[in-house]
Amino acid sequence: MSRPARCLLFLLPAMALAAQAPPPDAQVAARGADLVAFAAWLDDYGAGAFRLVKDGATDEAALADVDARMAKVAAWNTLEAAKALFRAASIEPRPAGASSSTDLVDYFRELQPWRVQALAAKHLRAMTVDGLVPWLVSMLRAPGIRAQKQNQDQTNAAAVLRILAGHPSVEAQLELMRACRSMPTELRVQAVNAMAKDAALDLAPTLVELLRDAEPNVRIAAANALGTALQPHVDETLGKQPDAATLQLRDAAIQKLEELLVKDQVWQVRSAAAFALASMRCKPVVPALIRGLEAELNRKKDPWAMDVRLHKLLEGLTGQKVVRGSIAPWKAFWAAEGAAFTVRPKTAPGAAPAVADKYEKFFDLELESDRVLFVLDFSGSMAEPVQLQGRGTGAGAGTPTTKAALVVAELKKLILSLPDGAMVNMVVFSDEVRVWRQEGKRPALVKLTDDARDDLLGNFLDNLRPAGSTNLYGALDRALAFGDNGLYDKYYAAGFDTLYVITDGAPTAGEVTDKEEIRRRVRERNALRKIAIHCVTFGDKNDTDFLRPMAEENGGRHVHVE
C-alpha cells in the first residue's frame, strides 16, 4: 500500500470523529441565541404583539420578516431548531380573556396564523437533519389524537400532516397513506387533503379505494385528490395520450366517481365527484356527467342546485349551449356526436387558435358557483336544538343536533367539495356583522388554497358561537357591497355570482327590520348585479317565508330545513 493511502486510512477515523464532534462554543452560543430570540418573538406573536395586517391590508414587510426569522432558524438544521419551528407550524393564538366569536374573527384577521403555520411548514420540509421525519411521525401515534375533546395532541397531528404534505421523502408519503386509513375521522380527512397537495399518479389506486369510505368528508377529499392526481396524465386538452396502464387506472377512477355522482346521498360528495371528473378533461367523463345530471333531475330535493352545476360543467366541456331542466338534449347530443367527439389540444402560447366546429370547442371551464359568498346567521337562536324530520342535509332524519352545528357541518362539506381556485368569503351576523377575510376597506373574495381552506375549516368555522339578535339587513348590505354597482363597477369582474343566505328567524336588529322593505332594497340593488341569491331557512316559516320570494325574484332557490 502506498504511503498516501496509508495516511488516508489513518486520517479517516479522525475525520469521522471530527464530523461527530460538537460545534465550536461560538457556534453553539450563536445557535442558542437565535433559538431564544425566535422563541421570544413567537411568544409575542401568540400574545398579539406582532400583527400581519397594516392599514387594513396584509403587511408584506412583516410577512417577509417572519420568513427571514424562520429561515435563520432552519439554517441550523438541527432537531432543536426543527422543534422551535414546529411550535410556529402548530401555533393557535388566542386573545387574552373571554372573547366573542366576532372578536376571534378580528383577532385572526390581524394575526393571520394560517400564513405563519404555512411558512413554518415550508421551512421544516426543507430541513434534512436526521431523525426529523421519525420525530414528526411519532406525534401521529400520540394517544390523545383519539380523544373526544380537542387537545394539543390533535393540534400537533394536524400540523404534522400539513408538513408531510409535499415532503420529498418516501417515508412521509407512506405515512400519509397510512394516516388516510387509520387515524380518527377529522385527521383522516386532513391526511387525504395533504396527499392531494402533491397527488401523484401512483397514489391513484389508494384514492380510488378511499372513495368507498363510510365518512363523507373522506370521500370528498379523495375525489378532490383523485382529480389532481390524474389530470396531468389524462387531460386531452393538453394533448395527453396515456399508456395502457394509465388508461386502465383512469377508467377505474371514472367508474367509481360516476357511482358517487349517481348514488351518493350527500350532495357535497356528488359535487366533488363532478368537479373531479370535469378536471380530467377527457372524452370518457362526458357520458358519466350526463348520467349524473339525469340522476340529479330525478331527485325530489336538491337545495343546492346540483343539476345546474352539472349542466354548466357539461356546457364547459362540450361547448354546447343547452336549455336547462331536461336530460333529453344531452342524451341526443351524445348519441349523435359521442362517437366522433374529440378533444382538441390547447393552443401553444403565441400560436393562432384553431377554428373549432360546433362539437370540438373546448376552453377553460367556467364552473358553476366558483365565486360564492355565504351570509350566515349566528344569532342566539341558532344555538337551539333541532331534530330533522326529512333529508336535504348530510345529517339523517331524526339526528339530534343544533342549528349552528348543522350549518357548520354542511359548510365544511361544501368547502371541501369546491375545487382549488374557487373564490369564497363568509359574512357572519348576529347583532353585529363580521367578514371572514377583508383586504383594506373592500371585502375580498378569497381564492381557495390548501392554507385558506385549512384556516376556514380549522379556525373560522370552529370558533363561531351563536349569540345576540338578528341583523339580517346589515349582513345583506355588506354582502351586496362586494359587487358594488354591478356592471358599472370596475371591481365587478372579480365579484361573486352566487349568494347563499342561511338563517332561522325574522330580522330583529339593524338599520332595517321590515321584511318587505328588505326584499325591496335587495331586489333593486341586485337589478344590475344579477347575483343568484339562494336562501336556506330553519325554524318558524312565518319568520322566514319572506325569503322564498326574495330568492325567486333574484334568480335563486329557497329550501326550508325541517
C-alpha positions in Angstrom: 0.0 0.0 0.0 1.4 3.4 -0.9 2.3 5.9 1.8 -0.6 8.4 0.8 -3.1 5.6 1.0 -1.8 4.6 4.5 -2.0 8.2 5.6 -5.6 8.4 4.3 -6.6 5.3 6.2 -5.0 6.8 9.3 -6.9 10.0 8.9 -10.4 8.6 8.2 -11.2 7.7 11.8 -10.1 11.1 12.9 -12.2 12.8 10.2 -15.2 10.8 11.3 -14.7 11.8 14.9 -14.4 15.4 13.9 -17.6 15.2 12.0 -19.4 13.9 15.1 -17.7 16.4 17.4 -19.9 19.2 18.8 -19.6 22.6 17.1 -17.3 25.2 18.5 -18.5 27.1 21.5 -19.1 30.3 19.5 -21.4 28.4 17.1 -23.3 26.8 19.9 -23.8 30.2 21.5 -25.0 31.8 18.2 -27.4 28.9 17.6 -28.7 29.2 21.2 -29.2 33.0 20.8 -31.1 32.5 17.6 -33.4 30.0 19.1 -34.0 32.1 22.2 -34.8 35.1 20.0 -37.2 33.1 17.9 -39.0 31.7 20.9 -39.4 35.2 22.4 -40.8 36.5 19.1 -43.2 33.6 18.8 -44.4 34.3 22.4 -45.0 37.9 21.4 -46.8 36.9 18.2 -49.1 34.4 20.1 -50.0 37.2 22.6 -51.0 39.5 19.7 -48.0 41.9 20.0 -46.9 41.2 16.4 -49.5 41.7 13.7 -49.5 40.8 10.0 -52.0 43.5 9.0 -51.3 47.2 8.5 -53.9 49.8 7.5 -56.4 47.0 6.8 -54.3 45.1 4.4 -51.7 42.3 4.7 -48.3 43.8 5.7 -45.9 42.2 3.2 -42.9 43.6 5.0 -44.0 42.0 8.3 -44.6 38.7 6.4 -41.1 38.9 4.9 -39.7 39.5 8.4 -41.4 36.3 9.6 -40.0 34.3 6.7 -36.5 35.6 7.4 -36.7 34.7 11.1 -37.7 31.2 10.2 -35.1 30.8 7.5 -32.4 31.8 10.1 -33.6 29.1 12.5 -34.0 26.4 9.8 -30.4 27.1 8.6 -29.0 25.5 11.7 -30.6 22.2 10.5 -30.8 20.6 14.0 -33.6 18.8 15.7 -33.7 21.5 18.3 -34.2 24.1 15.5 -36.9 21.9 13.9 -38.8 21.7 17.2 -38.7 25.5 17.5 -40.2 25.8 14.0 -42.8 23.2 14.8 -44.2 25.5 17.5 -44.8 28.0 14.8 -46.3 25.4 12.5 -48.8 24.4 15.1 -49.5 27.7 16.8 -53.1 28.7 17.5 -53.0 32.2 19.0 -55.9 33.2 21.3 -56.6 36.7 22.7 -56.3 37.0 26.5 -59.6 36.8 28.4 -63.0 35.8 27.3 -63.9 36.8 23.7 -66.9 36.5 21.5 -66.7 34.7 18.2 -66.7 38.0 16.3 -63.7 39.2 18.4 -61.9 36.0 17.4 -62.6 36.6 13.8 -61.0 40.1 14.1 -58.0 38.7 16.0 -57.3 36.0 13.4 -57.6 38.6 10.6 -54.8 40.6 12.3 -52.5 37.7 13.1 -53.2 35.5 10.1 -52.0 32.3 11.8 -52.5 30.3 8.6 -49.7 32.3 7.0 -47.3 31.7 9.9 -48.2 28.0 10.0 -47.6 27.6 6.3 -44.2 29.4 6.3 -43.0 27.2 9.2 -44.1 24.1 7.4 -42.3 25.2 4.3 -39.0 25.6 6.2 -39.5 22.3 8.0 -39.9 20.4 4.7 -36.5 21.8 3.6 -34.6 20.6 6.7 -32.6 17.4 6.3 -31.5 16.7 9.9 -31.5 13.0 10.9 -34.5 12.0 12.9 -36.8 14.8 11.9 -39.4 12.8 10.0 -39.5 10.0 12.7 -40.0 12.7 15.3 -42.8 14.2 13.3 -44.4 10.8 12.7 -44.2 9.9 16.4 -46.8 12.7 17.0 -49.3 10.8 14.8 -49.1 8.0 17.3 -49.9 10.1 20.4 -52.8 8.6 22.4 -54.6 11.9 22.7 -55.5 12.1 19.0 -58.4 9.7 19.6 -59.9 11.8 22.4 -63.4 13.2 22.1 -62.3 16.7 23.3 -60.0 18.8 21.2 -56.5 18.7 22.7 -52.8 19.5 21.9 -52.1 16.0 20.5 -54.8 16.6 17.8 -53.5 20.1 17.0 -49.9 18.7 16.7 -51.1 15.8 14.5 -52.9 18.2 12.1 -49.7 20.3 11.9 -47.6 17.2 11.1 -50.0 16.3 8.3 -49.6 19.7 6.8 -45.8 19.4 7.0 -45.7 15.9 5.4 -47.8 17.2 2.5 -45.4 17.7 -0.4 -42.4 16.4 1.7 -39.9 14.8 -0.7 -39.2 11.7 1.4 -40.9 8.3 0.6 -41.3 7.9 4.4 -43.6 10.9 4.5 -45.7 9.7 1.6 -46.1 6.3 3.1 -47.1 7.8 6.4 -49.8 9.9 4.8 -51.2 6.8 3.1 -51.3 5.0 6.5 -52.9 8.1 8.1 -55.7 8.1 5.5 -56.8 4.7 6.6 -56.1 4.5 10.4 -56.5 7.9 12.0 -59.6 9.4 13.5 -62.1 10.9 11.0 -61.1 14.5 11.2 -57.4 13.7 10.8 -58.1 11.2 8.1 -59.7 14.0 6.1 -56.7 16.2 6.6 -54.4 13.3 5.6 -56.2 12.9 2.3 -56.2 16.6 1.7 -52.4 16.6 2.4 -52.0 13.9 -0.2 -53.9 16.0 -2.7 -51.4 18.8 -2.4 -48.9 16.8 -4.4 -51.0 13.9 -5.6 -49.0 11.7 -7.9 -50.3 9.1 -10.3 -49.1 6.2 -8.1 -51.4 7.4 -5.3 -54.5 7.0 -7.5 -55.3 3.4 -6.5 -55.3 4.3 -2.9 -57.6 7.3 -3.6 -60.0 5.1 -5.6 -60.2 2.8 -2.6 -60.9 5.8 -0.3 -63.9 6.7 -2.4 -65.7 3.8 -0.7 -65.0 5.3 2.8 -68.0 5.5 5.2 -67.2 9.1 6.1 -68.5 11.6 3.6 -65.6 14.1 4.2 -63.1 11.4 3.3 -64.9 10.6 0.1 -64.9 14.3 -0.8 -61.2 14.7 -0.1 -60.4 11.5 -2.0 -62.4 12.7 -5.0 -60.6 16.1 -4.9 -57.2 14.4 -4.7 -58.0 11.9 -7.5 -58.8 14.7 -10.0 -55.5 16.3 -9.0 -53.5 13.1 -9.5 -55.0 12.1 -12.8 -55.5 15.4 -14.6 -51.8 16.0 -15.7 -51.7 12.5 -17.3 -55.2 12.2 -19.0 -56.1 15.8 -19.9 -56.8 15.6 -23.6 -56.8 19.4 -24.0 -53.1 19.2 -23.3 -52.7 16.5 -26.0 -52.1 13.7 -23.5 -52.1 10.1 -24.8 -52.0 7.8 -21.8 -50.4 4.4 -21.9 -52.4 1.3 -21.3 -51.8 1.2 -17.5 -52.8 4.8 -17.1 -55.9 4.3 -19.2 -56.9 1.4 -17.0 -56.4 3.5 -13.9 -58.3 6.4 -15.5 -61.3 4.3 -16.4 -61.4 2.7 -12.9 -61.4 6.2 -11.4 -64.2 7.4 -13.7 -66.3 4.4 -12.9 -66.0 4.9 -9.1 -66.5 8.7 -9.4 -69.6 8.2 -11.5 -71.0 5.8 -8.9 -70.7 8.6 -6.3 -72.2 11.1 -8.7 -75.2 9.0 -9.3 -75.8 7.2 -6.0 -74.2 9.1 -3.1 -76.8 10.6 -0.7 -74.6 13.5 0.3 -74.7 16.3 -2.3 -71.3 17.6 -1.4 -69.8 14.2 -2.3 -71.6 14.3 -5.6 -70.3 17.8 -6.2 -66.7 16.8 -5.5 -67.1 13.8 -7.8 -68.4 16.1 -10.6 -65.5 18.5 -10.3 -63.0 15.6 -10.2 -64.5 14.2 -13.4 -64.6 17.6 -15.2 -61.0 18.3 -14.2 -59.7 15.3 -16.2 -60.9 17.0 -19.4 -61.1 13.8 -21.4 -63.9 12.3 -23.5 -65.0 9.4 -21.2 -66.1 11.8 -18.5 -68.8 13.4 -20.6 -71.2 10.4 -20.6 -70.5 10.0 -16.8 -71.6 13.6 -16.2 -74.7 13.1 -18.4 -75.7 10.2 -16.3 -75.0 12.2 -13.1 -77.2 15.0 -14.4 -80.0 12.6 -15.2 -79.9 11.3 -11.6 -80.0 14.8 -10.2 -83.0 15.8 -12.3 -84.8 12.7 -10.9 -84.1 13.7 -7.2 -87.0 15.1 -5.2 -85.0 17.5 -3.2 -82.0 19.5 -4.3 -81.4 22.5 -2.1 -78.0 23.3 -3.6 -78.9 23.1 -7.3 -76.5 20.3 -8.3 -78.4 19.9 -11.6 -77.4 23.5 -12.5 -73.8 22.8 -11.6 -73.6 19.7 -13.7 -75.3 21.4 -16.6 -72.7 24.1 -16.5 -69.9 21.6 -16.3 -71.2 19.8 -19.4 -71.5 23.1 -21.3 -68.0 23.9 -20.5 -66.6 20.5 -21.5 -68.6 20.2 -24.8 -69.0 23.8 -25.9 -72.8 23.2 -26.2 -75.5 25.6 -25.1 -78.5 23.6 -23.9 -81.7 24.6 -22.3 -81.7 23.6 -18.6 -84.1 21.3 -17.0 -84.1 18.2 -19.3 -81.7 15.4 -19.9 -83.1 14.7 -23.4 -80.9 17.2 -25.3 -77.7 15.9 -23.7 -78.6 12.3 -24.5 -79.5 13.3 -28.0 -76.2 15.2 -28.4 -74.1 12.3 -27.2 -76.0 9.7 -29.2 -75.4 11.7 -32.4 -71.9 13.1 -31.7 -70.3 11.0 -29.0 -68.5 8.5 -31.3 -66.9 11.3 -33.3 -66.3 13.7 -30.4 -62.7 14.7 -30.0 -60.9 17.0 -27.6 -58.5 19.4 -29.2 -55.1 20.1 -27.5 -54.7 23.6 -26.1 -53.2 26.1 -28.4 -49.5 26.7 -27.8 -48.6 30.2 -26.4 -48.4 32.7 -29.2 -50.0 30.4 -31.8 -53.2 31.3 -33.6 -56.1 29.4 -32.2 -57.6 26.7 -34.3 -61.1 27.1 -35.7 -63.5 24.9 -33.7 -66.5 23.3 -35.1 -69.7 23.1 -33.0 -68.7 19.9 -31.2 -64.9 20.5 -30.8 -64.9 23.7 -28.9 -63.0 23.3 -25.6 -62.0 26.1 -23.3 -61.1 26.7 -19.7 -64.1 25.7 -17.6 -66.4 28.4 -16.3 -67.7 26.3 -13.3 -71.0 26.9 -11.6 -70.7 28.5 -8.2 -66.9 29.0 -8.2 -67.4 32.6 -6.8 -69.6 32.1 -3.8 -70.5 34.3 -0.8 -72.2 33.0 2.3 -74.3 35.0 4.7 -74.5 33.1 7.9 -76.9 33.7 10.8 -75.2 33.1 14.1 -77.7 34.9 16.3 -78.6 33.4 19.7 -81.5 31.3 18.3 -79.1 29.3 16.2 -78.0 27.5 19.4 -81.4 25.9 19.6 -81.6 22.1 19.3 -83.1 20.7 16.1 -84.1 17.2 15.1 -84.5 16.9 11.4 -87.7 15.4 10.1 -86.5 14.9 6.5 -83.5 14.9 4.3 -81.7 17.6 2.4 -78.6 17.7 4.6 -75.8 15.3 5.5 -77.4 14.7 8.8 -80.0 11.9 8.8 -83.6 12.3 9.7 -84.1 12.1 13.5 -80.5 13.0 14.3 -80.4 15.5 17.2 -78.1 18.5 16.7 -78.3 22.3 16.9 -79.0 24.7 14.0 -75.5 26.2 14.3 -73.7 22.8 14.4 -75.7 21.6 11.4 -74.8 24.7 9.4 -71.1 24.3 10.3 -71.1 20.7 9.3 -72.8 21.3 6.0 -70.4 24.2 5.2 -67.4 22.1 5.9 -68.5 19.5 3.4 -69.2 22.3 0.9 -65.8 23.9 1.3 -64.2 20.5 0.8 -66.3 19.9 -2.3 -65.2 23.2 -4.0 -62.2 23.0 -6.3 -58.9 24.8 -5.6 -59.1 28.3 -7.1 -62.8 28.7 -6.3 -63.5 32.2 -4.8 -65.3 32.4 -1.5 -65.9 34.5 1.6 -68.3 34.5 4.5 -70.3 37.2 6.2 -71.5 36.3 9.7 -74.1 38.2 11.5 -75.9 38.4 14.8 -76.5 41.9 16.1 -73.1 42.7 14.5 -71.7 41.8 11.1 -68.3 40.3 10.5 -66.4 39.2 7.4 -64.1 36.2 7.4 -61.3 37.9 5.4 -61.0 41.5 4.2 -58.2 43.4 2.4 -58.2 47.1 3.0 -61.7 48.7 3.1 -63.1 46.3 0.5 -64.1 42.8 1.5 -62.4 40.5 -0.9 -63.3 37.0 -2.3 -60.6 34.6 -1.2 -59.1 32.0 -3.6 -59.4 28.6 -2.1 -55.9 27.1 -1.5 -54.9 24.5 1.0 -53.9 27.2 3.5 -57.1 29.2 3.1 -59.2 26.0 3.3 -57.4 24.9 6.5 -58.0 28.3 8.1 -61.7 28.4 7.1 -62.3 24.9 8.3 -60.0 24.7 11.3 -60.1 28.3 12.7 -63.0 30.4 11.5 -66.0 28.0 11.4 -65.0 26.1 14.6 -64.8 29.4 16.5 -68.3 30.7 15.6 -70.6 30.8 18.6 -74.3 31.8 18.4 -75.2 35.0 20.3 -77.2 38.1 20.0 -80.1 39.3 17.8 -80.6 39.1 14.0 -79.2 41.9 11.9 -80.1 40.3 8.5 -80.2 43.5 6.5 -76.8 44.6 7.8 -75.4 41.3 6.5 -77.1 41.5 3.1 -76.0 45.1 2.7 -72.4 44.1 3.5 -72.6 41.1 1.1 -74.0 43.2 -1.8 -71.2 45.7 -1.3 -68.8 43.1 -2.6 -70.2 43.7 -6.1 -70.9 47.4 -5.5 -72.7 48.9 -8.6 -72.9 45.8 -10.8 -71.9 46.3 -14.5 -70.7 49.9 -13.8 -68.3 48.9 -11.1 -64.6 48.3 -12.1 -64.5 45.6 -9.4 -67.4 43.7 -10.8 -65.3 41.2 -12.8 -63.7 40.0 -9.5 -67.0 39.8 -7.8 -69.2 36.8 -6.9 -72.2 35.4 -8.8 -73.8 33.3 -6.2 -75.0 34.1 -2.7 -76.3 31.7 0.0 -78.3 33.2 2.9 -78.7 30.8 5.9 -80.9 32.0 8.7 -83.5 30.8 11.2 -85.6 33.8 12.1 -87.1 37.2 11.3 -84.8 40.3 11.3 -84.8 41.9 14.8 -81.8 44.3 14.7 -80.0 46.7 12.3 -81.0 49.6 10.1 -84.0 47.8 8.5 -86.1 45.1 10.1 -89.2 45.3 7.9 -89.3 42.2 5.7 -90.9 43.7 2.7 -88.5 46.7 2.8 -85.5 44.3 3.0 -86.9 42.5 -0.1 -87.4 45.7 -2.0 -83.9 47.0 -1.2 -82.2 43.7 -2.2 -84.2 43.5 -5.4 -83.4 47.0 -6.5 -79.7 46.7 -5.5 -79.4 43.4 -7.3 -81.0 44.6 -10.5 -77.7 45.1 -12.3 -75.6 42.6 -10.4 -77.8 39.6 -11.4 -76.4 37.7 -8.4 -78.3 34.4 -7.8 -79.5 34.6 -4.2 -80.3 31.2 -2.6 -81.9 31.0 0.8 -81.8 28.1 3.3 -84.0 28.6 6.4 -84.8 26.9 9.7 -87.5 27.3 12.3 -90.8 29.0 12.1 -91.9 29.5 8.5 -93.8 32.6 9.5 -90.5 34.3 10.3 -88.6 33.2 7.2 -91.3 32.9 4.5 -90.4 36.2 3.0 -87.1 34.7 2.0 -88.7 32.4 -0.5 -90.0 35.2 -2.8 -86.7 37.1 -2.2 -84.8 34.1 -3.6 -87.1 33.6 -6.5 -87.1 37.3 -7.6 -83.3 37.2 -7.5 -82.8 34.1 -9.6 -82.3 31.7 -6.7 -83.9 28.9 -4.9 -85.3 28.5 -1.4 -85.3 25.5 0.9 -86.8 25.2 4.4 -85.0 22.6 6.5 -87.4 20.7 8.8 
